[in-house]
Amino acid sequence: MADPTALKTPLFDWHQANGGRMVDFAGWSMPVQYTSIVEEHQAVRRGVGLFDVSHMGRLAFDGAKALDWINLVATNDAAKLEAGRIQYSLLANDLGGLIDDILVYRLAKGYYVVCNASNRERVVAQFQEHREGFKAALSDRTADTAMIAVQGPSAAATVQAISSVTFDGLKYYHATEAKLLDGVAALVSRTGYTGEDGFELIVPAADAAKVWIGLMDAGAPFGVVPCGLGARDTLRFEAAMPLYGHELTDTTSPFAAGVGWAVKLDKGDFVGAEALRQQAQSPGSTRVGLKLEGKRIARQGSSVTSDDRSLGLVTSGTFAPTLQASLAMALIDPEFAAPGKKVVVDVRGKPEPAEVVPLPFYKRPRPQSQT
């Protein structure tokens, strides 16, 4: 039974009225699927799908020292961002443990941070803890905005159909302001979590349903479907995108997880810098892809071994709809990280032979406009 105290996005009523199977996720009532996870997954790979991602945290920063504040708390170097650019970054604690992974937007005026729903309060608390001395302000915009992800090969055509501006020249990890439908103000970014071309639209909460319905109508010629959290997870998994709580945790080194490139140790002092410098020298393990011989699914926490030698643990696993194979990501001993290495995965008490394979499992050809 759904938790009656769970937070609801501005699209909650639409989800319920249109067959969304609602579940409790990170304190929010969210659709996990509408028809089937596989059907929604394939719609995104082949055409276009819509995701309500309004549960994600949206934080606005402004003030003369907003950049310095962000750069002290986040691991990447936001000083390198020009207006309209977006940057993947991390938040670490003093010990180098990860609080969250985030997107930092540089806007014409100020900055925007998008964080995971389950970590929003921790992210806000981390920034507030390190606010002293900065002439800047943080405003949590999560409740008064909505966020919609439009993902798939036909995402651009779908968004274009309801927009006042063209997105042909909008590159990956860039954002622009636009008017949608009859004048709805939107922040449109070429970002996503599926491995496909896609956009994420931040709009006023009051206009969310109108924009969603407009996108459903615009995407109809391309076979648009509403998608839930289930397909979002299988899509990001095939693209080997890390998920907080799985590949990223407060005890996992970003250098082991394969996101050490988002830690700029030479940018000056920042929270967790000293601990992260030590981790960079000896991350201890590395993230790899595994292809299991059979169809049984390796879940998070499944052990990975070789000749009874413990190598590490699975972080995520599923039967990949696009690739039709049982795949997993794992953090294992770097000695066994080369593609082609043979290992064994414990799947619910039974050994399953597996082979180390390159990541990502799935990679789409990138259009020239996003180079």
Summary of the structure (lengths in Angstrom):
residues: 371
radius of gyration: 20.6
end to end distance: 46.2
largest distance: 64.2
contacts: 1291
relative contact order: 0.15
helix: 25%
strand: 35%
